[in-house]
Every structure is written in structure tokens, then in C-alpha cells.
Amino acid sequence: MSNDTTAFPPPEVIVVRSKRVACDGGGGALGHPLVYMEMGDEDFVECGYCDRRFELAPDADHHGHETEFADPAANDPDSID
């Protein structure tokens, strides 16, 4: 049996237009704390709680912040005080 976790696909892939995203696991009883993630030099990032994969749209401008409040969690990180 292999310990290679890359053999399993992410439970969900969410295409976003910003390298900075937020994830709350979809909210409700099945969610998790709201976390913000930065892709850095990559074109994707995976949530450490729920393993959702956020991928940068091919036509994204690579700047700014995600402003769509789409379920399950592409939230504007600057909206939190």
C-alpha cells in the first residue's frame, strides 16, 4: 500500500481569478474556520482543512483580490476588520 497522497484527486476544484483566496469549507455544520491562502509562485493552492483546490483561471490578471462571494469560499480577504 502506498502512502502517496497525490494519487487521490481533490474533492473539489474551484477556479478563481485571484492568487489570494479564502475557504470556509462551504460553511454550516460541515464547514471549517475561515482561512486565507496565497498561491505565491504557483497557479493553485489547496486548503489544509478540506483539501479543496483553488486554481487560477487561465485568463486571470494575477493581481487584486477575489471579489466573488461564491460558495464555497472565494471571499475578499480585505472585507474582514
C-alpha positions in Angstrom: 0.0 0.0 0.0 1.4 3.4 -1.0 1.5 6.5 1.2 1.4 8.8 -1.9 -1.4 11.2 -1.2 -1.1 12.8 -4.6 -2.8 9.7 -6.1 -6.1 11.0 -4.8 -7.8 13.9 -6.7 -9.0 16.9 -4.6 -12.7 16.7 -3.6 -13.4 19.9 -5.4 -11.6 22.2 -7.8 -12.6 25.9 -7.7 -11.4 28.2 -10.5 -10.7 31.7 -9.2 -9.4 35.0 -10.8 -7.0 35.9 -8.0 -3.9 34.4 -6.4 -5.4 35.2 -2.9 -8.4 33.2 -1.9 -10.4 32.3 1.2 -12.0 29.0 2.2 -14.5 28.1 4.9 -15.3 24.6 3.7 -18.7 25.6 2.4 -20.0 26.9 5.8 -22.6 25.4 8.0 -22.1 22.4 10.2 -19.8 20.8 7.6 -17.5 23.8 7.2 -14.3 24.8 9.0 -12.7 28.1 10.2 -12.3 30.7 7.5 -8.7 30.6 6.2 -6.9 32.8 3.7 -4.4 31.4 1.3 -1.9 32.9 -1.2 -0.8 31.0 -4.3 2.6 32.6 -4.4 4.5 31.5 -7.5 2.1 28.6 -8.2 -1.2 28.8 -10.1 -3.0 26.8 -7.4 -3.4 26.3 -3.7 -5.0 23.6 -1.6 -6.9 24.1 1.6 -5.3 22.4 4.6 -8.7 21.7 6.2 -10.9 20.4 3.4 -8.4 19.7 0.6 -10.3 21.9 -1.9 -8.0 23.0 -4.7 -8.2 26.6 -5.9 -6.8 27.1 -9.4 -6.1 30.3 -11.1 -8.2 30.9 -14.3 -6.1 30.9 -17.4 -7.2 34.4 -18.3 -6.8 35.9 -14.8 -4.9 39.1 -14.4 -2.9 37.7 -11.5 -3.5 40.9 -9.4 -6.0 42.1 -6.9 -8.2 40.0 -4.7 -11.1 37.6 -5.3 -14.3 39.6 -5.0 -16.9 36.9 -5.9 -18.6 35.6 -2.8 -19.2 32.3 -4.5 -19.9 29.2 -2.5 -17.7 27.5 -1.3 -15.5 30.3 -0.3 -13.8 32.7 -2.8 -14.1 35.6 -0.4 -12.5 39.0 -0.4 -9.8 38.8 2.3 -9.9 42.6 2.8 -13.5 42.6 3.9 -12.6 41.3 7.4 -11.9 44.0 10.0 
